[in-house]
Amino acid sequence: MPEAEDQIQAQKFELYKLYVSTVEKVSDRRAQANAWMLSVNSALIGLYGFLDKKPVSGEKTSLVWMLAIPIAGVLVCLTWKALLESFHKLNDAKFRLLHEIERDLPLALFKREQDIYRGLGRRHLSGIEARVPYCFIALYGVLALANVV
């Protein structure tokens, strides 16, 4: 009977390792999404700067572009924020499941790490990264306002 229990424990550990790799993949995808959204916002701001220095045919056309770019940027940022919320919820669910699996393992490493991290008074990275789209939204607001005033 102890052999059967050892085998079950080994299978649980293999499933645990497999699941940990899926958590890592979600984190990698989130980092890629952040890099992509940062690039898109940088390109929009670069385009804005380029068009602001280069005269476009007609003042009305120029004003349309100077307002359209910030509006597009805000929409990109809202999409970015929705993606971040989705990734946060997915990671939260994955870590809850990892904690459940760890109850049957000799060490609950992820749970312990989370407890230590919270004990240090550290902020969740997802809370910090969630502020970045709002910084861009504020910048787009200033750019749009500068063209209206």
C-alpha positions as CSV (number, residue, x, y, z in Angstrom):
1,M,0.0,0.0,0.0
2,P,2.8,2.5,0.7
3,E,4.0,2.0,-2.9
4,A,0.6,3.0,-4.2
5,E,0.6,6.2,-2.0
6,D,4.1,7.1,-3.2
7,Q,3.0,6.6,-6.8
8,I,-0.1,8.9,-6.2
9,Q,2.2,11.5,-4.5
10,A,4.6,11.3,-7.5
11,Q,1.7,11.8,-9.9
12,K,0.4,14.8,-7.9
13,F,3.9,16.3,-8.0
14,E,4.2,15.8,-11.7
15,L,0.8,17.5,-12.2
16,Y,1.9,20.3,-9.9
17,K,5.1,20.9,-12.0
18,L,3.0,20.9,-15.2
19,Y,0.6,23.4,-13.7
20,V,3.5,25.6,-12.5
21,S,4.7,25.8,-16.1
22,T,1.2,27.0,-17.2
23,V,1.5,29.8,-14.6
24,E,4.8,30.8,-16.1
25,K,3.4,30.8,-19.6
26,V,0.6,33.2,-18.5
27,S,3.2,35.5,-17.0
28,D,5.2,35.4,-20.2
29,R,2.1,36.2,-22.3
30,R,1.3,39.1,-20.0
31,A,4.8,40.5,-20.3
32,Q,4.5,40.2,-24.1
33,A,1.1,41.9,-24.1
34,N,2.6,44.8,-22.0
35,A,5.5,45.2,-24.3
36,W,3.2,45.2,-27.3
37,M,0.9,47.8,-25.8
38,L,3.8,50.0,-24.7
39,S,5.1,49.8,-28.3
40,V,1.7,50.8,-29.8
41,N,1.5,53.7,-27.4
42,S,5.0,54.8,-28.1
43,A,4.3,54.7,-31.9
44,L,1.1,56.7,-31.4
45,I,3.0,59.4,-29.4
46,G,5.8,59.4,-31.9
47,L,3.3,59.8,-34.8
48,Y,1.7,62.7,-32.8
49,G,5.0,64.4,-32.4
50,F,5.9,63.9,-36.1
51,L,2.6,65.3,-37.3
52,D,2.7,68.2,-34.8
53,K,6.0,69.3,-36.3
54,K,5.1,68.6,-39.9
55,P,2.3,70.7,-41.5
56,V,-0.6,68.6,-42.8
57,S,-2.7,69.9,-45.7
58,G,-5.1,72.3,-44.1
59,E,-5.5,73.3,-40.4
60,K,-8.8,71.4,-40.1
61,T,-7.1,68.2,-41.2
62,S,-4.2,68.8,-38.8
63,L,-6.7,69.3,-35.9
64,V,-8.5,66.1,-36.8
65,W,-5.3,64.1,-36.6
66,M,-4.2,65.8,-33.4
67,L,-7.5,64.7,-31.8
68,A,-7.8,61.3,-33.5
69,I,-4.4,60.1,-32.3
70,P,-5.1,60.8,-28.6
71,I,-8.6,59.2,-28.9
72,A,-7.0,56.1,-30.5
73,G,-4.5,56.1,-27.7
74,V,-7.2,56.2,-25.0
75,L,-8.9,53.2,-26.7
76,V,-5.7,51.3,-26.9
77,C,-5.1,52.0,-23.2
78,L,-8.6,50.9,-22.2
79,T,-8.0,47.6,-24.1
80,W,-4.6,47.3,-22.3
81,K,-6.3,47.8,-19.0
82,A,-8.9,45.1,-19.9
83,L,-6.1,42.7,-20.8
84,L,-4.3,43.4,-17.6
85,E,-7.5,42.7,-15.6
86,S,-8.0,39.5,-17.5
87,F,-4.5,38.3,-16.9
88,H,-4.7,39.3,-13.2
89,K,-7.9,37.2,-12.8
90,L,-6.4,34.3,-14.6
91,N,-3.2,34.4,-12.5
92,D,-5.3,34.7,-9.3
93,A,-7.3,31.6,-10.3
94,K,-4.1,29.7,-11.1
95,F,-2.4,30.5,-7.8
96,R,-5.5,29.6,-5.9
97,L,-5.4,26.2,-7.6
98,L,-1.7,25.9,-6.9
99,H,-2.3,26.5,-3.2
100,E,-5.0,23.8,-3.2
101,I,-2.5,21.3,-4.8
102,E,0.2,22.4,-2.4
103,R,-2.0,21.2,0.6
104,D,-1.2,17.6,-0.5
105,L,2.6,18.3,-0.9
106,P,5.2,18.3,1.8
107,L,6.0,22.0,1.1
108,A,3.7,24.8,0.0
109,L,6.4,26.9,-1.6
110,F,4.1,29.3,-3.5
111,K,1.9,29.9,-0.5
112,R,4.9,30.5,1.7
113,E,6.4,32.9,-0.8
114,Q,3.1,34.8,-1.0
115,D,3.0,35.1,2.8
116,I,6.5,36.3,3.0
117,Y,6.0,38.8,0.2
118,R,2.9,40.2,1.9
119,G,4.7,40.3,5.2
120,L,7.3,42.6,3.6
121,G,4.5,45.0,2.7
122,R,5.2,44.7,-1.0
123,R,2.6,45.7,-3.5
124,H,1.3,43.3,-6.2
125,L,3.0,43.9,-9.5
126,S,-0.3,43.7,-11.2
127,G,-1.5,46.7,-9.2
128,I,1.6,48.7,-10.2
129,E,1.4,47.8,-13.9
130,A,-2.3,48.6,-14.0
131,R,-1.4,52.3,-13.4
132,V,0.7,52.5,-16.6
133,P,-2.3,52.7,-19.0
134,Y,-3.8,55.5,-16.9
135,C,-0.5,57.5,-17.2
136,F,-0.8,57.2,-21.0
137,I,-4.5,58.2,-20.8
138,A,-3.5,61.3,-18.9
139,L,-0.8,62.1,-21.5
140,Y,-3.3,61.6,-24.3
141,G,-5.8,63.9,-22.5
142,V,-3.1,66.6,-22.2
143,L,-2.2,66.3,-25.9
144,A,-5.9,66.5,-27.0
145,L,-6.5,69.4,-24.7
146,A,-3.4,71.3,-26.0
147,N,-5.0,71.2,-29.5
148,V,-8.4,72.3,-28.4
149,V,-7.2,75.3,-26.3
